[in-house]
């Protein structure tokens, strides 16, 4: 069984699968390619999603968009795989909510 750690708080995604660590400069492609990136790294280790035994997520502070994307991925994986989900402080969660470190800076809609 493999433990996964994911940090999407910046464009430089940090992923750890078991003892192996990876970094990926996601730029503006994080939303489109993060799940594939994780799947590719699992495949490189000859593993599948079902080999994940728990997930730890760096919940923030950091990039508003990066944390939202990462949280969506880890929440869905933990739920569908029925595995434990932890924040980077080691606290277990049913779902992870991002900690932006400040109020979210959301632009007002244009009229």
N, C-alpha and C positions, 0 to 999 in steps of 0.2 A: 504494500500500500504506500502511496506517495502523498506527502503533505505539500500543499501549494501555498506560496506567499505571493501577493500581488500588490504593487504600488503604482498607481496611475496618477499620482498627485502632480506630476509634471509631464512634459512631452516625452521624457526619457522613461519609458515603462520598465520597471524592474520586476522580474519574475523569478521565483525560485521553485523548482520542482525537486523535491527530495534534497540531495546534496548539491545539485547543479543550479547555478545562477545564470541568468540571461538578462541582457539589456537591449532595448529596442528604441530607437529614436522614431517615435510614432508620428511626429509632426501633426498634420491635420487628418491623418488616416486612422486614428485610434478607434473611432466609432465603427468604421467599416471593417477593420482588420484585426481587432484585438482578439476576438474569439478564435479566428483562424491562426493567429500567432501562437496562442496557447496550445491549440490542437497540434500545430506543427512541432512545437517543442516536445510535447508528449510523444508524438510519433517518432521523433528523433531518438527518444529513450525507449522506443518499442512499448509504449504504454498508451492507454485510452483514457477517456473521461472516467470510466468505471474504476480505474486504478487510484483515483484521488480518494484519500481517506479523511482529509479535513482541509479547510481553506482559512488562511489568515489574510486580512486586507488592511492596508494602510489607509485608514479612513480620514486622514487629514491632520492638519490643514494643508491646503494646496489648491490647485487649479479647479475651478468650479466645474467645468466641462469634463475634465479628466476624472475627477472623483465621481461624478454622476455616472459616467460610462463604466468605470471600474466597479462601482457599487451594483449597478444593474447586472453586470456579468456575474459577479460572485454571488449575489442573491439568487439569481436564477440557477446557477450551478449547484449551490448548496441545497436549494429546495428540490431540484429535480434528481440529484444524486443521493438525497437524504443523508448528507454528511454535516458535521459540525462546522460552524462559521464563527471566526474570532476576529476582533479588531487587533490592532498592533499593540495594544496594552494587555492582550491575553484574555479579554472579557468575551464570553460567548454571547452570541446574538441570534435571534430568530431571523432578523434581517438587519443589514448594516445601513445606517444613515450617514451620509458624508458629513464631516466636520470641516466647514470651509474656513474656520478661524476668524470669520467676520460675517456680517450679513451678506447674502448673495447679491451681486451686482447685476441686476437684470434690467435691461433697457426697457423703457416704456414702449408699447406698441405704437407704430406710426399710424396716423389717421388716414 
